Structure formats: C-alpha cells, structure tokens
Amino acid sequence: MNMNVTTADSRVRTAMVLISAVILGTIGFLLADSPARSAVGMKAATHAGATLSLRKTTLGAILVSSTGRTAYLFSKDRGGASSCTGTCATYWPPVTSVTKPTAGSGVKVALLGRTKRSDGRMQVTYNRHPLYTFALDKVAGQVKGEGNLAFGAKWYGVSAAGAAVTGGSKTGTTTTTSPTYTYPTYP
C-alpha cells in the first residue's frame, strides 16, 4: 500500500510541476516584448541609435525609420516639442533614440536632432519636427497615416527638406486604396 501512495504522490508532484511550468511560461510569453504582439497598444521601443533614410513611396521620397516605416510629423506640435502623448502615442508611436540619430541616404545631418518627451525619453526630430510612425502601417513603405486628422491635427510624411508632404496616393507598398483613419480628439 505504501508503494501505491508513493507512486500517487509522485504523479501529483510531477503534474503540479508541469502545470506550474506551463503557467509560468504563459505569463512570461504574455509579458515579453514580442514582435508578434499587435502594434496598436504597444509603446514605441527606444533604440540605442535611430537612423533615418529616404525611401520612395507613392508620396514621393519621404523619411523612414531604420525599419523602413514611414516617419510622420504632427501638425499640432510647436517649437520642437511633442504634443502627442497617452493614447495618441499608442496610435502614433514616437521615433525615439538613446543616442544622437544618424543620417542614412538622402537625409541632411544638420536637420537631425532630439527633443525630450514628457516621459523622459528622447524623441528624434527632423527640421525641429518630432517624428512618429503609424501603428496601422504594417510594412515598410506604407503611408496609411498620411493626411489623417487625429488627436486634434493632421499627420504628414516628411520630405528630405523637413517639410510636410501633402497629397498623393495613400496606398504605400500595397495595390489597394487605404481608407482614412480618423480618431476622436482627446483633451
């Protein structure tokens, strides 16, 4: 009888260890900053050193991040400071960098800079415009954020001169027309 109790206890212990491992593994996966997570709801990652380059899109040549994602300016920003925080920064993640950003092909080094955000991170600027990406641009070269009115002002791609790019197609690297996304204005 003792042998059966020991075997039963051993099985219970083994089952508990396996269940604990599964639970801890699931929690670890959910807490990890996995690239498989949805872009909406994620905060922008701070890179050691951001690189901006020019990329030809349906809007013409515009600034892109080191991952090829379109860089946007927010027409509400003034004086080189960001006015996009909270929910706004969820949909429009700021391009941030721990060190001075670098200029890729076609980008003017003299126009690159950084500004301190309200959360203490350093946001990359170009011609004194804080730069952002758009959470619904899923692949390099998409421009779904172009001309959108969201969070109190419009969003535009940025030219090599550091000006807003207005007009043009919004299809990016896809062949279908993308809808305009309008989000509610938050105080």
N, C-alpha and C positions, 0 to 999 in steps of 0.2 A: 504494500500500500504506500509506503514511503517513496518508492520509486515513481509511482504514478503522480504523487503530489509534487515531487521534484521536477518531473517532466512537464507537468501542467504549469508550475511556477516559471520554469524556463521559457515555455512558449509565450506566456503572458508578458514576461520581461522583454523577450525578443519583439513581440508585437508592439509593445509600448515604445521601444527604441525606434523601430521603423516608423511608427506614427509620428513620433517627435521629430525625426529627421525630415519626413515629408512636410510637416507643418513649418519647421524652421526654414527649409528650402523654399517653400512657397512664400513665406514672409520675406526672405532675402531677395527673391526674384521681384516681388512687388515693390520693394523699397529701392532696388537698384536703378540707376540711371541708364536704363536700357534704350538703345536706339529704336527698338521695336515699339516703344510707347508712342502714343499719339502726340503729335506736335502741339495740338491745342491742349492747354492746361499745363504745359511744361514751361519752366523758366529757361531763359537763354543760358547756355553754358558760357562760362568765361574762359576764353582761350588764352594761353600764355602770350601769343603774339598773333594778332589778326593780320591777314593780308587781303588787300582789296585789289581787284583787277577789273579790266573792262571786258565785257562779253557782248557779242552781237545778239540781239533779240529782235522780236517784232517791233519793239520801240526804238530800235537802233542800238548803238553802243552805249551800254549803261554799266554802272558799278555793280560788282557782285562780290560776295564774301569768298573766303578761301574754299568753301564747299560748292561754289557756283550759284548760290542762292542770290536772288536779286536784292540789292540794298535800296531801301526806300528812305525818303525824308518825310517828315510830318510837318505840314504847313502851319501847324499851331505852335511849333517850337520857336522860341525867340531867344536872341542873344547867346546862341550856342548851348542853351540848356534844354534838357528833355522835359516835355510836359506829358509824356506817356508813361504812366505807372499803373500798378494794380492790374485790373482786368485788361486794360489797354495793352500792357506789356505781355499779356498772355497771348493775344492775337498778333501782336506786333513785337516779337522779341527783339530787344536791343542787341546790336552788334557790340560785344564787349571785348576788352583785351587787357591783360595784366601789364603788358609792356607796350611800348610805342608801336603802333601798327606799321606795317611795311607796305610799300607800293609795288604792285605787280604791273604787268604790261599795260601801258596807256594811262596809268594813274600818276598824278602830279604829287610828288612827295611834299611840296610846300603846302598843299591843301589838306594833308592828313593831320589829325590831332585827336585829342581825347577830352572828354568832359566828365566830371564826377556826377553820378546819378544819386538820387535820394537814398538808395540802399547802399551807397558807398562804392559800388562797382564803377569801373572806368569804361565809359561808352565811347566808341570810335566816332569821330566826326570827319566830315569832308566839306571843306569850304565853310566851316563852322556849323554845319547841319549835323545833328546827331543822327546816326544811321540805325535802321531796323531791318529785319526780314519780316516775311508774312507767313503765318502758320499754315495757310492754305496753299502756299507754293510748295508742292511736294517734291519736285525735281528741279535740278539746276536749269536756269534759264526761264522758268515760268514767271509771269508777270501779272498774276491774278489780283494783286493789290493795287495795281495802277489806277489812279483816279478815284479810288474808293473814298466815300465820305464816311468816316468812322471816328468816334470819340471827339467830335467837335470840329473836325477839319479834314482836308483831303490828304491823300498819300500819293507820292510820286516816286518813280525811279529817278536815279541821279546820273547826270551826264558827266563826262570827263572834266568839264569846266566847273562842276559842283552846283549845277542848276537843276531845277525840277524838269523832268521830261514829261511833257503833257501831250496827250493824244496818242494815236497809233492803236494798233490791234492789241488785245489783251490775251492772246492765245498762247504766248510763250512757246515752249517746245512742243505743244500739242497741236493737233489739227482741227480741233473743235473750238467754238467760241465759248469763252468762260463767262459766267454771269458776274454781275457786280455785286459785291457783298457790302451791305450796309448794316452797321451795328448801332445799337442805341447810344445816345450821348449820356455819359455819366458825369455828375458834378465834380 
